[in-house]
Amino acid sequence: MAKDNFCIYCGFKLFPEDHFCPNCGKKLDDAEVKPNKSSKYEPSKVVDGIDLSKVNKAKKAASNDYSSSRPSKNKYATTTPDYTYYKNQIKKLKETYETKEAKVLELLEKKFPSGQISYYRFKEEVDNCRVSFFRETDAAESMIDLSDEYSDKIAQELKNKIKTLQSIVGKLNDLQNELIISISNGDDDGDEEIRNLLNDLSDLIKSVKDYE
């Protein structure tokens, strides 16, 4: 028996004359596996012909598969409702309004040259429309900024605000289309329709103020 060998079964240190392990009692002379040179405090990787390292790997793999199949505790963390949708809607409506308003003012100048009473009256309605529109957007954005958690009640109020903003943009769009038609026809037949649309816009603004 070679000097300073260790038992291949339990890792116990052996003396050259040992034929049986003083610790586990296993017979050493017929062992085909080379002595394990780990310390006596480390268990052998092979016991009774079984490779423990392979067994441990299999256990570890099974444990990892189980862990990966378990539902995450944070499963619903990324699905918590927030106000992102409403915020994006308000942003898009503001951009649309700016575009529509600029076009309407441009068309009003073509339809009613500066200096005419009609131009200033119609422009005043458009200006009032702007004030009301951005008052509503400011109120909606303020609700979002002040909220530290999602609320169904606030979400419903935001829906109402967005619906009002969409109505204002819709009336402005109708006015734009009517001005385009009237200017293209080159006559005053559409003036009455333009006045009606401005009156509708004015009524809508008043209803928003009354609601507030």
C-alpha positions as CSV (number, residue, x, y, z in Angstrom):
1,M,0.0,0.0,0.0
2,A,1.5,3.3,-1.0
3,K,2.4,5.9,1.6
4,D,-0.1,8.6,2.6
5,N,-3.0,7.1,0.7
6,F,-6.6,7.8,1.6
7,C,-9.6,5.5,1.6
8,I,-11.4,5.7,-1.7
9,Y,-14.7,5.2,0.1
10,C,-14.6,7.7,3.0
11,G,-11.4,9.7,2.5
12,F,-9.9,8.5,5.8
13,K,-6.0,8.7,5.8
14,L,-4.4,5.3,5.6
15,F,-1.1,3.8,6.6
16,P,0.9,1.7,4.1
17,E,0.2,-1.5,5.9
18,D,-3.6,-1.0,6.0
19,H,-5.6,-3.6,4.0
20,F,-9.0,-2.4,5.4
21,C,-10.0,1.1,6.1
22,P,-9.9,1.7,9.9
23,N,-12.7,4.2,9.5
24,C,-15.3,2.5,7.3
25,G,-14.0,-1.1,7.2
26,K,-14.0,-1.3,3.4
27,K,-11.5,-3.8,1.9
28,L,-8.8,-1.8,0.0
29,D,-6.6,-4.4,-1.7
30,D,-9.1,-5.2,-4.5
31,A,-10.1,-1.6,-5.2
32,E,-9.6,-0.8,-8.9
33,V,-10.2,3.0,-8.4
34,K,-7.1,5.0,-7.6
35,P,-6.9,6.3,-4.0
36,N,-8.7,9.5,-3.3
37,K,-6.2,12.1,-2.2
38,S,-8.8,14.4,-0.6
39,S,-8.5,15.1,3.1
40,K,-10.3,12.9,5.6
41,Y,-12.9,15.6,6.1
42,E,-14.1,15.4,2.6
43,P,-16.4,12.5,1.6
44,S,-15.3,10.4,-1.4
45,K,-17.1,11.0,-4.7
46,V,-17.5,7.2,-5.1
47,V,-19.3,5.1,-2.5
48,D,-20.1,1.5,-3.1
49,G,-19.5,2.0,-6.8
50,I,-21.8,5.0,-7.0
51,D,-20.5,8.3,-8.3
52,L,-21.9,10.8,-5.9
53,S,-20.9,13.7,-8.1
54,K,-23.3,12.5,-10.8
55,V,-26.0,12.0,-8.2
56,N,-25.5,15.5,-6.9
57,K,-25.6,17.0,-10.4
58,A,-28.9,15.2,-11.0
59,K,-30.3,16.6,-7.8
60,K,-29.2,20.1,-8.6
61,A,-30.7,19.9,-12.1
62,A,-34.0,18.7,-10.7
63,S,-34.0,21.5,-8.2
64,N,-33.3,24.1,-10.8
65,D,-36.1,22.7,-13.0
66,Y,-38.5,23.0,-10.1
67,S,-37.5,26.5,-9.2
68,S,-37.9,27.7,-12.8
69,S,-41.3,26.1,-13.0
70,R,-42.6,27.9,-9.9
71,P,-44.6,31.1,-10.5
72,S,-42.7,34.2,-9.8
73,K,-43.7,36.3,-6.7
74,N,-43.5,39.3,-8.9
75,K,-45.7,37.9,-11.6
76,Y,-48.2,40.7,-11.4
77,A,-45.7,43.5,-10.6
78,T,-45.5,44.6,-14.3
79,T,-49.2,44.4,-14.9
80,T,-50.3,46.9,-12.2
81,P,-52.6,49.5,-13.8
82,D,-51.3,53.0,-14.2
83,Y,-52.2,56.2,-16.1
84,T,-49.8,55.8,-19.0
85,Y,-52.6,55.2,-21.5
86,Y,-54.4,58.3,-20.5
87,K,-51.2,60.4,-20.5
88,N,-50.4,59.3,-24.0
89,Q,-54.0,60.0,-25.1
90,I,-53.8,63.6,-23.7
91,K,-50.4,64.2,-25.4
92,K,-51.8,63.1,-28.8
93,L,-54.9,65.3,-28.4
94,K,-52.8,68.3,-27.6
95,E,-50.7,67.8,-30.7
96,T,-53.8,67.3,-32.8
97,Y,-55.4,70.4,-31.4
98,E,-52.4,72.6,-32.1
99,T,-52.4,71.5,-35.7
100,K,-56.1,72.0,-36.1
101,E,-56.2,75.4,-34.5
102,A,-53.3,76.7,-36.6
103,K,-55.1,75.5,-39.8
104,V,-58.4,77.0,-38.7
105,L,-56.9,80.4,-38.0
106,E,-55.1,80.3,-41.4
107,L,-58.4,79.5,-43.1
108,L,-60.3,82.3,-41.2
109,E,-57.9,84.9,-42.5
110,K,-58.5,83.7,-46.0
111,K,-62.3,83.6,-45.6
112,F,-62.5,86.8,-43.6
113,P,-59.7,89.2,-44.3
114,S,-58.3,91.0,-41.2
115,G,-60.3,94.1,-40.3
116,Q,-63.7,92.5,-40.9
117,I,-66.0,92.1,-37.8
118,S,-66.7,88.5,-38.7
119,Y,-63.0,87.6,-38.5
120,Y,-62.5,89.0,-35.0
121,R,-65.7,87.4,-33.7
122,F,-64.8,84.0,-35.1
123,K,-61.2,84.3,-33.9
124,E,-62.5,85.1,-30.4
125,E,-64.5,81.9,-30.3
126,V,-61.4,80.0,-31.4
127,D,-59.3,81.7,-28.7
128,N,-62.0,80.8,-26.0
129,C,-61.8,77.3,-27.3
130,R,-58.1,77.1,-26.8
131,V,-58.4,78.4,-23.2
132,S,-61.0,75.7,-22.3
133,F,-59.1,72.9,-24.1
134,F,-55.8,73.5,-22.3
135,R,-57.6,74.1,-19.0
136,E,-58.9,70.6,-19.3
137,T,-55.6,69.1,-20.3
138,D,-53.9,70.8,-17.4
139,A,-56.5,69.5,-15.0
140,A,-56.1,65.9,-16.3
141,E,-52.3,66.0,-16.2
142,S,-52.4,67.5,-12.7
143,M,-54.5,64.5,-11.5
144,I,-51.9,62.1,-13.0
145,D,-49.0,63.9,-11.4
146,L,-50.6,64.2,-8.0
147,S,-51.6,60.5,-7.8
148,D,-49.2,58.1,-6.0
149,E,-51.2,55.0,-6.9
150,Y,-53.8,53.9,-9.4
151,S,-57.4,54.8,-8.6
152,D,-60.5,53.7,-10.6
153,K,-62.2,57.0,-9.6
154,I,-59.4,59.1,-11.0
155,A,-59.2,56.9,-14.1
156,Q,-62.9,57.5,-14.7
157,E,-62.4,61.2,-14.4
158,L,-59.6,61.1,-16.8
159,K,-61.8,59.3,-19.3
160,N,-64.4,62.1,-19.0
161,K,-61.7,64.7,-19.6
162,I,-60.4,62.9,-22.6
163,K,-63.9,62.6,-24.0
164,T,-64.4,66.4,-23.6
165,L,-61.0,67.0,-25.3
166,Q,-62.0,64.7,-28.2
167,S,-65.3,66.6,-28.6
168,I,-63.5,70.0,-28.8
169,V,-61.0,68.7,-31.4
170,G,-63.9,67.2,-33.3
171,K,-65.8,70.5,-33.5
172,L,-62.6,72.3,-34.6
173,N,-62.1,69.7,-37.3
174,D,-65.7,70.2,-38.6
175,L,-65.0,74.0,-38.7
176,Q,-61.8,73.4,-40.6
177,N,-63.5,71.2,-43.2
178,E,-66.4,73.7,-43.6
179,L,-64.0,76.6,-44.1
180,I,-62.1,74.6,-46.8
181,I,-65.3,73.9,-48.6
182,S,-66.5,77.5,-48.4
183,I,-63.2,79.0,-49.6
184,S,-63.0,76.4,-52.4
185,N,-66.5,77.3,-53.7
186,G,-65.6,81.0,-53.7
187,D,-69.0,82.1,-52.5
188,D,-70.7,83.0,-49.2
189,D,-73.1,80.0,-49.2
190,G,-71.2,78.3,-46.5
191,D,-71.1,81.3,-44.1
192,E,-74.2,80.3,-42.3
193,E,-72.8,76.8,-41.7
194,I,-69.6,78.3,-40.4
195,R,-71.5,80.4,-37.9
196,N,-73.5,77.4,-36.8
197,L,-70.3,75.4,-36.2
198,L,-68.8,78.2,-34.2
199,N,-72.0,78.5,-32.2
200,D,-71.8,74.7,-31.5
201,L,-68.2,75.1,-30.5
202,S,-69.2,78.0,-28.2
203,D,-72.0,75.9,-26.6
204,L,-69.6,73.1,-26.0
205,I,-67.1,75.4,-24.2
206,K,-69.9,76.8,-22.1
207,S,-71.0,73.3,-21.1
208,V,-67.5,72.5,-20.0
209,K,-67.4,75.6,-17.9
210,D,-70.7,74.7,-16.3
211,Y,-69.5,71.2,-15.5
212,E,-66.5,72.6,-13.7
